[in-house]
């Protein structure tokens, strides 16, 4: 599982999570496949945050490799 966290939601503006596609691609390049993705909202000392939680599974071709 991998979690991508957006900056504070207190800014009152929305924007794409820059570089997300590249980060997912980097994980997939290591032999993992994105299986599920969900968004979550949480609170931290610095304010509210949005996170994308991604579940990766070993790609079928990489699962048998050592």
N, C-alpha and C positions, 0 to 999 in steps of 0.2 A: 504494500500500500504506500502511496506517496501523496503528500498533501501540499498543494500550492496555495499560498496565502496572499491575499490582496492587502494592500495598505489599508489604513483606517477608513471606515465608512463615514466618518464625521465630516469629511470634506464637502458633503452635499453635492457631489458630482459623480457621474458614472463614467467609466472608461473600460476598455478591454484590459484584461490582464496581459500585458505585453509580454511577448516571448513564450507564451504558454504552449503554442503549437511546437515551437522549437524544443522546449523542455520535454514534452511528451515524445517527440521524435527521438531525442537523445536517449531516453529510457528504452524506447522500442529498438533502437540501434544496438542495445546491449542484449537483445534476445528476449525482451518482454513484450507482451501485447496488451494494449489497453482493453480491459474487459468491461468495467463499469465506471461511471463517474457521477458524482453527486455534489451539490453545493451545500454548504453549511454556514451558519452565522453564529458567531460566538462573541463573547466579551473578554477583553483583556484589560490590564491596567491602563493601557494606552488608548482604549476605546473599542468600539465594535469592529469586528473583522469579518471578512468573507473568505471562505476557504473552498477550494475545489478538492475533493478527496477522490483520488483515482486508484482503482484496483487494477493492478497489472498481473497477468499470469504469464508463465513461461510460454513462449511460442512453441508450437508443436515441433518444429524443426530443431529448436534449441533444447527441448526437454530431454532428449536422449543423449545429448553431448555432455562430456565431462570436462 
